[in-house]
C-alpha cells in the first residue's frame, strides 16, 4: 500500500490518506480517479448517499481493465444510508453492483439513525408531514450492526465500521458486537478536534477516519456558512515554518494523531499537494500548539436539510 497504512482490528491494512468522492459527478469522476491513482492514491471513500457509485464503478472497472491498478491494490469504502438500516444485505449488494466490485474493503453505517425506508439504494432523507426527518424508531442500531456482521461472514465485506458515532454509541456498539467496528469515521479537524472521542476509539482498537479533515474548506463554507481552519493564523504560521501549504500541514497533523485522512478535491494540483505529506514530521511542541486553537466547531450540519439537529 502506498504512503503508509494502519492495520485495522480486522487484520486488513487501510492507507492513511484517501480521496473522498462526495459532491463529485459525471465524467469528472473518471478523470479524477485516474489522476489520483497515478499520483499514488489507493484508498477511495464512497457512499450510497453521494449518488455517484455507478460513475465510480465505471471508472474503477476501466482502471482495472487497462491495467492502471489491480483491485487488490485498492481500498474501497462505501456506506449504508439511513433509509436502508432494515435492508443491510440488499443495500450492500446494490452498492457492490453499482461499484462493479465483488467485495468492499470497508462498509460503514453512515449515521447512527434509521429513517423511513424509501426503496433500496434510493438514499432519500424522507421528511414527515411536519417537515422533520422521518426517523424510524422500530430498528435498533444493534439489529443494523448484526446485519453488517453477516456481510463479513458472507464474504461481501472485509471490514465493517461506524460513522458519526459519539462515545456513548461507540461504547454500546462494542458491547453488542460479535465483530468490533474497525473504523469510526467522524468529522475532526483543528477546529473540531474531539480528542476524547478519538482517544476512546483508539484505546478500544477502532481506527478513526477524519472526514472533512481540512474543516470542509469551500464546500462547507458554501453549504453551511462555516469558518475554515485553513484561514487560521497560527496554522498558517506553522505551515510556513515547515515550508508546506496549510492543507499539507493540517493533513500531516491528522496523520500524526494516528487518524486516517480523506480530503476531497476535484483539482489536480490539490490532489498532488494533499498527497505530499510523508516527507516531514511536526514536532511534539507544534502538535501541542494546535490543541490551543480547538473551537469545538462542527462544520457539517445536516440539520439544514433534515429539520432536526441530531447532534444536539
Secondary structure, 3 states (H helix, E strand, C coil): CCCCEEECCCCCEEECECEECCCCCHHHHHHHHHHHHHHCCCEEECCHHHCCHHHHHHHHHHHHHCCCCCHHHCEEEEEECHHHCCCHHHHHHHHHHHHCCCCEEEEEECCCCCECCCCCCCCCCCECCCCCECECCCCCHHHHHHHHHHHHHCCCEEEEEEECCCHHHHHHHHHHCCCCCCEEEEECECCECCHHHHHHHHHCCCEEEEECCCCCHHHHHHHHCCCCHHHCHHHHHHHHHCCCCHHHHHHHHHHHCCCEECCCCCCHHHHHHHHCCCCCCCCHHHHHHHHCCCCCCCCCCCHHHHCCCCCC
